[in-house]
Amino acid sequence: MIVWSAVALGLFALALAWPVPVVLSRAAWPMRAPVIALLLWQAIGLAGGLSMIGALALAGYAAAPGRHLLALAPAAAFALYLLVHLAVTIVQVVRQRRRHLSLLDLLSSPHPTRARTRVLDDAVPVAYCLPRGAGSVTVLSQGLLDRLDADELVAVIAHERAHVEQRHDLLLLAFRAWRAALPWFPIAARAEAEVAALVEMLADDHARREVRDEVLARAILHVGAPGVAGAEVVVSGSTRVSDRFRRLAA
């Protein structure tokens, strides 16, 4: 019975590790329902990890009956491996943001009218947020301010504010840690990219409450124009501008 349970959990973990995320990443409906898709990606990641740990625990228990500590060693080692990578990723992100904020203090100036907003003296149109709880900062370049009209600027700022207020960085953190723990596993990178794209769509939906869709679409094209180095360096560091624009146009 224990052996069959281990096999069943192993097959379930295998399904969540390969065919299920591949099918989800190729589906069209997540663009229409990014919240549900995000919840599903989180459920796949959590259930996949737990089922893998459970399969290892049951397999060890079946292979070494009566020697519980030895039986649970592989499962405990894998769980510890994932937790350590999560902790290391958190420390790395905190340090990176601290260094980034120090550089911003040197290379940017406060926006004259918007609180917790800094302006980079750069002609490249750039907009991104630096999430740090109550100390979160939105960064805009002078090139962006010069290029956008008033409505488009409202759209960009609303988009970035959504990243901060909804703590999208926390959603992305676990998937970044998963990819760091399993760099050889292509689905880990795919899951992070898909979640990053969905987070951008969530922020777009927040901005759509303040501006018309065509205004937001124009702003997306300005900030994420092909060939613009550093265009929209968002929390995730990865966006799919064409998907976002097509979604608004539809």
N, C-alpha and C positions, 0 to 999 in steps of 0.2 A: 504494500500500500504506500509506504514511504517512497519507494523507488518510483512508482507511477506518479505520485504527487510531484516529485522532483522533476520528472520528465515533462509533466504538464506545465509546471512553472517555467521550466527552461524554454519550452516551445512558445509560451506566452511572451517571455522576455525577448525571444528571437523575433517574433512577429512585431513587437513594439520597436525593435532595434532596426528593422529593415523595411518590410513591405508597407507597414502602416504609415510611417512618416514620409515615405516616398510618394504614396498615393495622396496623402494630405498636401504635400508640397506642390503637386501637379494639379490639384483641384482649383476650380475657378471661384467657388462659393466663399472662401475665406476673405476675398476682397470685398464682398458684400456684408460680411458679418465678422469683422476682425476681433471683436470681443470673444465670441464663441470660439473662434479659431485659436486665439491665444490661450484660453482655458484648456482647450483640447491639447495643444502642444505641451502645456505644463503637466496635464494629466498623463500624457504619454511618457514624458521624462521621469516623473515621479513613480508611476506604476512600473516602468521599465527597470529603473534602478532597484526598486523594492523586490520585484519578482526575480531579478538576477541574484540578489543577495539571498532571497528565500530558496531559490533553486540550489545555490551552493551549500546553504545550511542543510537542506534535506538530503542532498547527495552525500555530504560528509557524514551526516548522521547514519545514513544507510550503510556507508562503507566502514564506519567504525562504531558499531553499536556498543553502548555502555561507556564510551569514552567521549563524553560530551564536549569537553574543552577542545580536544583534538578535532572532533567532528565540526565544530563551529569555527575553527581557525580560518579556513579560506573565506568564509562569508564575512567574518569580522575584519579580516585583512582588506577585503575589497571595500567594505563600508568605510573603514578608516582611510583608505586611499582616496575615496571620493570626498570625504569630509576635509581631509588635509588640503586637497586641491581647492576646495571652496574657500577655506580659510586663507590660503596663499593668494587666491584671486582677490579676495576682499582687501587684504593688506596692500597688494599691488595697486588696486584701483584707488584706494585712499591716498597712497603716496603720489600717484600720478596726478590726481586732482589737486593735491596740495602744491606740487611743483608748478602745475599749470596755472593755478591762481597766483602764485608768486610772479610768474612771467607776465600775466595779465596786468598786474599792478605796475609793472615796468613799461609795458608796451602798449597800454591802452589808457583811455581816459573815461571818466564817468559820463554817461549820457546826461545832457543838461536838464531833461524833463522826466526821464523814466528811472525809477528807483531800481537798484540791483541790475543795472544794464551798463555795459561798458562798450566803448567804441574803439575799434582797431583802425589805425591810420593806414589803410590798405585799399588799393583800387579794386581788388578781387572781391566780388560779392560773396560774403560769408555770413552765415547765421548759425549759431549753435548755443547750447546751454551747458553749463557746468553745474551739475546737481550736487549740492552739499547741505541738504536740509534747509534750515532757515537762512543759511548763507549762500543759497544758490544764486548763480549769476547767468544772465543772458548776454551773449556777445554778438555784436553786429559790426560789420566793417563799414568804413566810410563809403566804399564803393557800392555797397548794398543800399545805404541810405540815399546815395545820389541816383541810383538806378530806379528805385521803387517809388510809386506814387503813394499817397497817404493811405488809401485802402489796402494796397498790397503790403505796406509795412505793418498795418494792423493785423493782417492775415499771418505774416511771418512771426510776429511777436506772440500772437495767440497760440500758434503752433508750438513755439518754444516753451511758452508758459505751461502748456499742457504736459510737456515732458517733465517739467519740474513738479507741478502740482499732483500729477498722477503717479509720480515716482517710477517712471518707465525704466530708469537705470536699475532698479531692483529686479524688475522682470528680466532684464538682460543679463544680470550678474550670474544667475544660476546656469544659464546656457553658455556663458563665457567660461565658467568653471568646468562645465561638462566637456567643452571642446579642449580645454587645457589638460584635463585628466585623460581624455581619449583622443589624442592628436592623430592617431592612425585610423580613426573611425570616421568615414566620410559623412555619416549621418549627423554626427555632432556638429560639424561645420554647417551642414545644410540647415539643421534646426536653428542654429544661432542666426543665420541669414534670414530665414523665414520669420522668426520672431522679431528681428530688427525691422523688417519691412512692415509687419503688422503694427508694430509700435508707431511707425510713421503714419500709417493710416488712421490709427486712433487719434493722434495729434491733429491730423487733418480734419477729422470729424469734429473735434473740439473747435477748431478755427472756423469751420463752416457755420457755427452758431452765430458768429460775429460778422462774417462777410459772405458775399455771394460766391457760388462755386466757381464762376468764371474769374473772379478776382483772385481766389486762392490758386487756381490753375496757372494764372499768369505769374504769380509770385513764385510758384514752384519752378516754372521754367526759367525765371530770372536767377534764382538761387542755385538751381541744379542744372544749369545749362551745360551741355556737353563741351568738354575742352576747358572748362573753368577749373583750374587746380584748386583743390580744397573746398569745392562747392558743398555747402551744407554739411559741415562736420558735426553731425548730431551725436546724441549720446551713444548710439550704436556704432558710429563710424561707417555705416553702410546703409545706403538707401537705394530704392529702385524707382527713380524719378518717372520713368515711362509708365510703370504700373499705377503710380499715384495719379499722374495726369490722365491716363485712360479711364481710371475709375471716376474721376470728377467729370470728365467729358461724357461718360455714359449716363 
